[in-house]
Amino acid sequence: MGALALAACAAVLCASAPARAGDPFADMMAGKSATKGKKLQKAIEKADAHPLGSEQNPVRAAMPQGQRAYLAQLRCSDGKAPEFNRIGNMGIGVFGNIVDSYSVRCEGSEPAASTIYMDMYHAGYRETRSLPGFTLAAESE
């Protein structure tokens, strides 16, 4: 029991410690990208040579809510909303952040199944472009 209590105390102390400037973990917890400024702009320009939603050009979003909001706006080629679920964390992506992947299914439409990569560490950013083979619904839908 002593080791468990010690671990709990360490976790509380770490959580209450002030965030240091440039601390990648603190940035991540705040939904901020590890890559910033001109470096981020260059990384975005390079990524844009690849299809949006690919591993080389993940959809940028603001936290899990931003990921789900984007996926909820997607429409299959037949105009219907796809089914989607999170596959998991895929490691560090092109913007220096942890990337998630989602399985997206359009039953009876094309593409029938897709894997979409998303980077949720872009505080305040909302993607307005659709993925290849998809459209985006109006926000009020």
C-alpha positions in Angstrom: 0.0 0.0 0.0 2.9 2.4 0.7 4.0 2.4 -3.0 0.5 3.1 -4.1 0.2 6.1 -1.7 3.6 7.4 -2.8 2.6 7.2 -6.5 -0.7 9.0 -5.7 1.2 11.8 -3.9 3.6 12.1 -6.8 0.8 12.4 -9.3 -0.9 15.2 -7.2 2.4 17.1 -6.9 3.0 16.8 -10.7 -0.5 17.9 -11.5 -0.2 21.0 -9.2 3.2 22.0 -10.4 3.2 25.1 -12.6 3.6 24.5 -16.3 7.0 25.6 -17.7 7.2 27.6 -20.9 8.0 25.3 -23.8 7.0 22.2 -21.9 5.6 19.8 -24.6 3.5 17.9 -22.1 1.9 21.1 -20.8 1.3 22.3 -24.3 -0.3 19.0 -25.2 -2.6 19.1 -22.2 -3.6 22.6 -23.2 -4.4 21.4 -26.7 -1.5 23.3 -28.3 0.7 22.0 -31.0 4.3 21.0 -30.3 5.3 22.7 -33.5 4.5 26.5 -33.6 5.0 29.6 -35.7 7.0 29.5 -38.9 7.9 25.8 -38.3 4.2 24.9 -38.1 3.4 26.9 -41.3 6.2 25.1 -43.2 5.0 21.7 -41.9 1.4 22.5 -43.0 2.6 23.6 -46.4 4.6 20.3 -46.8 1.7 18.2 -45.5 -0.7 19.9 -48.0 1.1 18.0 -50.8 -0.7 14.9 -49.4 -4.4 14.1 -49.2 -6.2 15.7 -46.2 -6.8 13.0 -43.5 -3.8 10.9 -44.6 -1.0 10.0 -42.2 1.2 12.6 -43.9 -1.6 15.3 -43.6 -3.8 14.7 -40.6 -6.9 16.7 -40.1 -6.1 19.4 -37.6 -8.6 19.9 -34.8 -9.1 21.4 -31.3 -9.1 18.5 -28.9 -11.4 15.4 -29.0 -14.5 17.7 -29.3 -13.0 19.2 -32.5 -12.3 15.8 -33.9 -15.8 14.6 -33.3 -17.3 17.9 -34.6 -15.4 17.5 -37.9 -16.3 13.8 -38.3 -20.0 14.7 -37.6 -19.9 17.1 -40.5 -18.6 14.6 -43.0 -20.9 13.3 -45.6 -20.4 10.3 -47.8 -20.7 10.6 -51.6 -24.4 9.7 -51.3 -24.9 12.6 -48.9 -25.4 10.5 -45.8 -23.4 10.8 -42.6 -20.8 8.1 -42.2 -20.4 5.9 -39.1 -17.1 6.4 -37.4 -15.1 5.2 -34.4 -11.7 5.9 -33.0 -9.1 3.2 -33.8 -6.5 4.7 -31.4 -3.3 6.7 -31.0 -0.9 6.3 -33.9 2.2 7.9 -32.3 3.8 11.2 -33.2 2.7 12.8 -36.5 4.1 15.3 -38.9 3.3 18.3 -36.6 5.1 16.8 -33.7 1.9 15.8 -31.9 0.2 12.5 -31.1 -2.1 11.5 -34.0 -5.3 9.5 -33.7 -6.9 7.4 -36.4 -10.6 6.9 -37.0 -12.4 4.2 -39.0 -15.0 5.8 -41.2 -17.6 3.7 -43.0 -20.0 4.7 -45.7 -22.3 1.7 -46.2 -23.5 1.6 -49.8 -21.3 4.5 -50.9 -17.8 5.2 -52.0 -15.3 5.1 -50.4 -17.0 2.3 -48.4 -14.3 2.4 -45.7 -11.6 4.8 -44.9 -9.0 5.4 -42.2 -8.7 9.1 -41.3 -5.8 10.5 -39.3 -6.4 13.5 -37.0 -4.2 15.8 -34.9 -6.2 17.3 -32.0 -3.5 19.6 -30.7 -4.4 22.8 -32.7 -6.3 24.9 -30.1 -8.8 27.2 -31.8 -8.4 25.6 -35.2 -11.4 24.3 -37.2 -10.9 22.5 -40.5 -13.2 23.7 -43.3 -11.9 21.5 -46.1 -13.5 18.1 -46.8 -11.6 14.9 -47.3 -11.2 13.3 -50.7 -14.5 11.5 -51.6 -16.5 13.3 -48.9 -18.2 16.6 -48.5 -18.9 18.7 -45.3 -22.4 19.4 -44.2 -23.4 22.9 -43.1 -22.8 23.5 -39.4 -26.5 23.8 -38.7 -27.3 20.3 -39.9 
